[in-house]
Amino acid sequence: MQRSLVLLKPDCVERKLMGQVISRFESKGLRIVAAKMLRVTPDLAKKHYAEHVEKPFYPGLEEFIISAPILALAVEGLEAITVIRNLLGATSGLKAAPGTIRGDFSCSRQMNLVHASDSEESAARELDLYFSPNEFCDYTPILTPMIQAADE
């Protein structure tokens, strides 16, 4: 079982696509175990995108992520990190395959709707930026036996 951070970025919120994106995760059998709508501050943006702060594209990235509210989600499931990234599609909406979230809704490299952790290490670091331990609501849906085998 893995847990990942997913951010529904300002373009997702402004375009009113949050429900459709969340629906894709839930339809795949993933669980939302925490959710929080917030405005990313410049300080939080620098912490989240620490590896990019010195890069020439960072000012535009920060300007975008602080431009409107985001919805931060903690999403859990079997191989959740890979499953989520596959659901999202290629980082650039211009290259993302049809049927993926970005392939269906994005036509931009930067305005690509959603961020998701790319590894267990990144997930742990990123989840810690957005959620405190008491904000996670662990549960097992009653439909779990219909979604995954008992030995998975």
C-alpha positions in Angstrom: 0.0 0.0 0.0 1.4 3.4 -0.9 0.3 7.0 -0.2 1.0 9.9 -2.6 0.5 13.6 -2.6 -1.7 14.9 -5.5 -2.2 18.6 -6.1 -5.1 19.8 -8.2 -3.4 22.9 -9.5 -4.9 26.4 -10.1 -5.9 25.5 -13.7 -7.8 22.4 -12.5 -9.6 24.4 -9.8 -10.4 27.4 -12.0 -11.6 25.2 -14.9 -13.9 23.3 -12.4 -12.3 19.9 -13.2 -11.7 18.8 -9.6 -14.6 16.4 -9.5 -13.7 14.7 -12.8 -10.1 14.2 -11.7 -11.0 12.8 -8.3 -13.6 10.6 -10.0 -10.8 9.0 -12.1 -8.8 8.2 -9.0 -11.8 6.7 -7.2 -12.9 4.7 -10.3 -9.4 3.1 -10.3 -9.9 2.0 -6.7 -7.7 4.6 -5.0 -8.8 6.2 -1.7 -8.7 9.8 -0.8 -7.4 9.8 2.8 -6.9 13.6 3.3 -8.0 16.7 1.4 -7.4 20.4 1.9 -8.1 23.4 -0.2 -5.5 26.2 0.2 -3.5 29.0 -1.4 0.1 28.0 -1.9 2.4 30.8 -0.5 5.7 31.7 -2.1 7.4 30.0 0.9 5.5 26.8 0.5 6.2 26.9 -3.3 9.9 27.2 -2.6 9.8 24.2 -0.3 7.7 22.1 -2.6 9.7 22.9 -5.7 13.1 23.1 -3.9 15.0 21.3 -6.7 13.8 23.9 -9.2 14.3 27.2 -7.3 17.5 28.1 -9.0 16.3 27.2 -12.5 15.4 29.9 -15.0 11.8 28.7 -15.3 11.1 28.7 -11.5 9.7 32.3 -11.3 6.9 31.4 -13.7 6.2 28.1 -11.9 5.9 29.9 -8.6 3.7 32.6 -10.1 1.4 30.0 -11.5 1.1 27.8 -8.4 0.3 30.8 -6.1 -2.2 32.3 -8.6 -5.3 30.6 -7.3 -6.3 28.0 -4.8 -5.3 24.3 -5.1 -6.7 21.2 -3.7 -4.2 19.0 -1.9 -5.0 15.3 -1.7 -3.4 12.3 0.0 -4.3 9.4 -2.2 -3.7 5.8 -1.2 -3.8 2.4 -2.8 -1.8 -0.5 -4.2 1.2 0.9 -6.1 -0.5 4.3 -5.9 2.4 6.4 -7.1 2.7 4.5 -10.4 -1.0 4.1 -10.8 -1.6 7.9 -10.3 1.2 8.9 -12.6 -0.2 6.6 -15.3 -3.7 8.1 -14.9 -2.2 11.6 -15.3 -0.3 10.9 -18.5 2.8 12.7 -19.7 3.8 15.9 -17.9 3.0 17.9 -21.0 -0.6 17.9 -21.9 0.6 18.3 -25.5 2.2 14.9 -25.3 -0.2 13.1 -22.9 -2.1 10.2 -24.4 -5.9 10.4 -24.9 -7.7 8.7 -22.0 -5.3 10.1 -19.4 -6.3 13.1 -17.3 -3.7 15.4 -19.0 -4.4 13.9 -22.4 -8.1 14.6 -22.1 -8.1 18.0 -20.3 -4.7 19.8 -20.8 -3.1 21.4 -23.9 -0.1 23.0 -22.2 3.3 22.0 -20.7 2.9 24.1 -17.6 -0.9 24.2 -17.2 -1.0 20.5 -16.8 -3.7 20.4 -14.1 -2.2 18.0 -11.5 1.0 17.3 -9.6 1.7 13.9 -8.2 4.6 12.5 -6.2 7.1 10.6 -8.3 8.6 8.3 -5.7 7.9 7.1 -2.1 10.6 9.4 -0.9 9.1 12.4 -2.6 5.6 11.4 -1.4 6.7 11.3 2.2 8.4 14.7 1.9 5.6 16.3 0.0 2.8 14.9 2.2 4.6 16.4 5.2 4.5 19.8 3.6 0.7 19.8 3.2 -0.7 17.6 5.9 -0.1 16.9 9.6 -0.4 13.3 10.8 -3.8 13.9 12.4 -5.3 15.0 9.1 -5.2 11.6 7.5 -8.4 9.5 7.7 -7.4 5.9 7.3 -10.2 3.6 6.4 -11.0 0.4 4.4 -14.0 0.8 2.1 -16.5 -2.0 2.4 -16.1 -2.6 -1.4 -12.4 -3.4 -1.0 -12.9 -7.2 -1.6 -14.5 -6.3 -5.0 -11.6 -4.1 -6.0 -8.5 -6.1 -5.0 -7.7 -9.6 -4.0 -7.1 -10.4 -0.3 -3.5 -11.3 -0.9 -2.6 -8.0 -2.8 
